[in-house]
Amino acid sequence: MKITRYKRVQRYLSFYRNNFHFHPPYQILLDGTFCQAALKNKVNIAEQMPKYIGDQVKLLTTVCVVNETEKLSKALYGAMLIVKQFPVHKCGHEKNPIGASECLHSLVKRNSSDHYFLATQDADLTERVRRLAHVPLIYIKMNTIVMEKPQDLAKDMAEQSQEAALTVDDHQLQTLKSLKRRVLGEDAEEEEADKKKKKRKGPKGPNPLSCKKKGAASKAAHPSSSSSSSSSAAAGASNSKESRKKRKRANRIPNHIKRMFNKIESELTAKE
């Protein structure tokens, strides 16, 4: 089986497990049409179904399905032999068997808590079971077993159940509040808070921005002294910067370069 098919099936199974409480071993109801398609496409149901699901399964049929295939034994002889290989599940029609499609539909509709899968090729039965939303459908297509994607109705039901699980009614809310008060002792804290009187606000003090500081008045009285001190400080800073300036050194020619030039001049004069 391809990895994509396996991942798709596991995604569908996780949806039914999380929202409709399906659990292994999964109970799969088989009818004569599915067994006939398996015979035609050479699909070994008992061997390939557990591999496709990836977990333990119970392959089941009913008395009504067996009775119907026996009546059609001439056309569905091979399907009848395949159906009789699987255990017969109680459907409530043992004394008075009915049609296979009616039996399976009533079984999956009545016993939703048993979490049945339905394996069928019957188009009418498939359409009726789709309306139930909580029943996974399995069929055979192109020599392979295929599980149908969950219907939109099933997704809506899952969302509603999740919302209902998250909501809290009035009784639960009151119970939570009483437990919180009992554990955390919020009643005592509320009583103490009620006993404490609110502090009465007194008259406000003067604006601190309107009050002048003592240092500000003295600075305003002697502006000349401050300016003279600042100018002297600036002059001293400029003198110190000038003194710190480095003296520029004269560019000196290295001795080996001088010797090289002298040698070249001597050679030139000798040639002349």
C-alpha positions in Angstrom: 0.0 0.0 0.0 1.3 3.4 -0.9 2.3 5.9 1.8 -0.3 8.5 0.7 -3.2 5.9 1.0 -1.9 4.8 4.4 -1.7 8.4 5.7 -5.2 9.2 4.3 -6.7 6.2 6.1 -5.0 7.1 9.4 -6.3 10.7 9.1 -9.9 9.4 8.6 -9.5 7.0 11.5 -8.2 9.6 13.8 -11.2 11.8 13.0 -13.6 9.0 14.0 -11.6 8.1 17.0 -11.4 11.7 18.4 -15.0 12.7 17.6 -17.1 9.6 17.6 -15.1 7.4 20.0 -14.2 4.6 17.7 -11.6 2.2 19.0 -9.8 -1.0 17.9 -10.7 -3.7 17.2 -12.9 -2.0 14.6 -16.1 -3.8 13.8 -16.7 -4.0 10.0 -20.1 -5.2 8.7 -19.9 -6.9 5.2 -22.7 -7.5 2.8 -23.0 -9.7 -0.3 -22.2 -6.9 -2.8 -18.9 -6.2 -1.2 -17.9 -9.9 -1.2 -18.9 -10.2 -4.8 -16.7 -7.2 -5.7 -13.8 -8.7 -3.7 -14.2 -12.0 -5.6 -14.3 -10.2 -9.0 -11.3 -8.0 -8.2 -9.4 -10.9 -6.5 -9.2 -9.1 -3.1 -8.6 -11.2 -0.1 -10.8 -9.4 2.5 -9.5 -11.3 5.6 -5.8 -10.5 4.6 -6.0 -7.1 3.1 -8.5 -5.3 5.4 -6.3 -5.4 8.5 -3.4 -4.1 6.4 -5.4 -1.3 5.0 -6.9 -0.2 8.4 -3.5 -0.7 10.1 -5.0 -2.1 13.3 -7.1 -5.0 14.6 -10.5 -5.5 12.9 -13.5 -7.8 13.3 -15.1 -8.8 10.0 -18.8 -9.5 10.7 -22.0 -10.3 8.8 -25.6 -10.9 9.7 -28.2 -13.6 9.3 -30.1 -11.4 6.9 -27.0 -11.0 4.6 -26.4 -14.8 4.6 -30.0 -15.5 3.9 -30.1 -13.1 1.0 -27.0 -14.5 -0.6 -28.3 -18.0 -0.3 -31.5 -17.0 -2.1 -29.3 -15.6 -4.9 -26.8 -18.5 -4.8 -27.0 -19.0 -8.6 -25.8 -15.5 -9.3 -23.8 -14.9 -6.1 -22.5 -18.4 -5.3 -18.9 -17.2 -4.8 -20.0 -14.3 -2.7 -22.2 -16.6 -0.5 -19.1 -18.8 0.2 -17.1 -15.7 1.2 -19.8 -14.3 3.4 -20.2 -17.6 5.3 -16.5 -17.4 6.3 -17.1 -14.5 8.7 -18.8 -14.6 12.1 -22.5 -13.8 12.2 -23.4 -10.8 14.3 -26.7 -10.5 16.2 -29.1 -8.1 14.3 -32.4 -8.9 16.0 -33.9 -10.5 12.8 -32.8 -14.1 13.4 -36.4 -15.4 13.6 -37.7 -13.3 10.7 -34.9 -12.3 8.3 -35.3 -9.2 6.3 -33.4 -7.6 3.3 -29.7 -7.3 3.8 -29.7 -3.5 3.1 -32.6 -2.9 5.6 -30.9 -5.1 8.2 -27.5 -3.3 8.0 -29.1 0.2 7.9 -31.2 -0.6 11.0 -28.1 -2.1 12.8 -25.8 0.9 12.2 -28.6 3.4 13.0 -29.8 1.7 16.1 -26.5 0.8 17.7 -24.4 3.9 17.1 -22.5 3.2 20.4 -21.1 0.0 19.0 -19.2 2.0 16.3 -19.7 -0.1 13.1 -17.9 0.3 9.8 -20.0 -0.7 6.8 -18.4 -2.4 3.7 -20.8 -2.4 0.8 -21.1 -1.7 -2.9 -24.8 -1.0 -2.7 -25.3 2.6 -3.9 -28.8 3.0 -2.3 -27.6 1.7 1.0 -24.5 3.9 0.8 -26.5 7.1 0.3 -28.8 6.3 3.2 -25.9 5.6 5.5 -24.2 8.9 4.5 -27.0 10.8 6.2 -26.2 9.2 9.5 -22.7 10.8 9.3 -21.2 8.7 12.1 -20.7 5.5 10.1 -17.4 5.1 8.1 -18.0 3.6 4.6 -15.7 1.1 2.9 -15.9 0.0 -0.8 -13.7 -1.6 -3.4 -12.4 0.5 -6.3 -9.7 -0.5 -8.9 -8.7 -3.7 -7.1 -8.2 -1.8 -3.8 -10.1 -1.3 -0.6 -11.0 2.4 -0.1 -12.4 4.2 2.9 -14.7 7.1 2.1 -13.8 10.6 3.3 -15.9 11.8 6.3 -19.0 13.7 5.2 -19.5 17.5 5.9 -22.4 16.5 8.2 -20.0 14.4 10.3 -17.6 17.4 10.6 -20.5 19.7 11.6 -21.5 17.2 14.3 -17.9 17.0 15.5 -17.7 20.8 15.8 -21.0 20.9 17.7 -19.9 18.2 20.1 -16.6 20.0 20.8 -18.4 23.3 21.5 -20.9 21.6 23.8 -18.0 20.0 25.7 -16.3 23.4 26.2 -19.5 25.3 27.3 -20.3 25.5 31.0 -23.9 25.7 32.2 -25.1 27.8 35.2 -25.1 24.8 37.6 -21.5 24.0 36.8 -20.5 27.6 37.0 -22.0 27.9 40.5 -20.3 24.7 41.6 -16.9 26.0 40.3 -17.4 29.3 42.2 -18.3 27.5 45.5 -15.2 25.2 45.1 -13.0 28.2 44.4 -14.2 30.1 47.5 -13.8 27.0 49.6 -10.3 26.3 48.5 -8.9 29.8 48.1 -10.9 31.4 50.9 -12.2 34.3 48.8 -15.2 34.9 51.2 -12.9 36.0 54.0 -11.0 38.3 51.7 -14.2 39.9 50.5 -15.5 40.5 54.0 -12.2 42.1 55.1 -12.3 44.4 52.0 -15.9 45.4 52.8 -14.9 46.3 56.4 -12.1 48.6 55.4 -13.4 52.1 54.9 -12.4 54.1 51.9 -9.8 56.7 52.7 -11.0 60.3 52.6 -9.0 62.5 50.3 -7.6 65.6 52.0 -6.7 69.0 50.5 -3.9 68.9 47.9 -0.6 70.6 48.5 0.9 73.4 46.4 2.1 72.8 42.9 5.9 71.9 43.1 6.5 73.5 39.8 5.3 76.9 41.1 7.8 76.8 44.0 11.3 78.3 43.1 14.3 76.6 44.6 17.0 78.5 46.5 19.8 77.7 44.1 17.9 79.3 41.2 17.7 82.7 42.9 21.5 82.8 43.7 22.3 81.9 40.1 20.1 84.7 38.8 21.8 87.3 41.2 25.4 86.6 39.9 25.2 86.0 36.2 28.5 87.9 35.4 30.6 85.7 37.6 29.2 82.6 36.0 29.8 83.9 32.5 33.4 85.0 33.3 34.2 81.6 34.8 32.8 79.8 31.8 34.9 82.0 29.4 38.1 81.3 31.4 37.4 77.6 31.4 36.9 77.7 27.6 40.2 79.5 27.1 42.0 77.1 29.3 40.6 74.2 27.4 41.7 75.7 24.0 45.2 76.3 25.3 45.5 72.7 26.5 44.3 71.4 23.1 47.0 73.5 21.3 49.7 72.2 23.7 48.6 68.7 23.1 49.0 69.0 19.3 51.9 66.9 18.1 54.8 68.4 16.2 55.0 67.5 12.6 58.3 65.7 11.8 60.2 66.4 8.6 60.2 63.7 6.1 63.6 62.0 6.1 65.0 59.8 3.3 66.4 56.5 4.5 70.2 56.0 4.2 70.0 52.9 2.0 68.0 54.9 -0.6 70.5 57.7 -0.4 73.4 55.2 -1.1 71.5 53.7 -4.0 71.0 57.2 -5.6 74.6 58.0 -5.1 75.7 54.8 -6.7 73.5 55.4 -9.8 74.9 59.0 -10.2 78.4 57.7 -10.0 77.8 55.1 -12.7 76.2 57.7 -14.9 79.1 60.1 -14.6 81.6 57.3 -15.3 79.8 56.5 -18.5 79.9 60.1 -19.7 
